[in-house]
């Protein structure tokens, strides 16, 4: 007796190819309300692999807008809670949870290997960060946002196309990292419900599926407005000053991975090469008083640290120069993501790209 086919009705859809969906990898950045719905939709569609990236934990206000969380998940990492539920409701989909921010959670090489990336983020800075990394990777990006009675969906297939950054002023492109839900009304979060999340997520999942199936879409920006009953494309012009349009091409491949050490990475590069991390970390620092060495670790977030040798307080310096870390430190301990692509400055000042194994 053959096992029942979960997707037999989908296979009847004109132009549908379940084998292409099953072979596809999608990265979902942000697994709150919008990302929860997107991940659920992609899992039920039968996407072969999902990478869920989110540094936050489940809060009570998430529960009215997230089908992949319940009260037992309060305080747990969102990515892990969503992955656990997806294992039950979409058992054919392999799900990986990355409990970290985008830069430390998913490398540019992994983005390049994905078929599509879906952005479900709540700050302008995070959206632009995702946009830039997808641009460098050359991977299609489906970016979404919501407001109380609707939202937007933005598709960018080619780095040369107009993008979210093109809709912003230069000042807005360097805006705050504070979530819009917290910043725009002071201490009062913005109103939200499952209504707009479910509609925008449906459009995002459908857009991702069409991208994987190779069916082109005639629009790039879509406005969804429940209040007036309208969903319509929006035309956006390319801003020649927008910096988010340069792909990096095919980087060189390294023999080391994030599980190797700083010393092993430096040993695999030409002498005096300067590999750079994407996120700053606090390197070992000498105490001004006793000259002992303090090693706070990359995850240390405070601006000062107490010297373990004399008890004096030091103001920490931060850097992106991997060479400044201890040679025995693993690259993962510096917050470097799996299959990251690093910029490497040569001794003569030229830059190249290096993908970690």
Secondary structure, DSSP 8 states (H G I E B T S, - for coil): -----TTTTGGGSTT--HHHHHT-EEEEE--SHHHHHHHHHHHHHT-SEEEEE---BB-GGGTTS-TT--GGGBTSBHHHHHHHHHHHH-TTSEEEEE-S-HHHHS-HHHHHHSSEEEE--SSHHHHHHHHHHHHHHT--EEEEEEETTEEEEEEE-STTS--GGGGS-TTGGG---S-HHHHTTTTS-----HHHHHHHHHHHHHHHHHHHHT---S-SEEEEETTTTEEEE------TT--------S-EE-S--TTSBHHHHHHTS-TT-EEEEEEEE---EE-TTT--EE---TT---SEEE-TTT--EEE---EEEGGGS-TTSBGGGGT--TT-EEEEE-TTS-EEEEE--
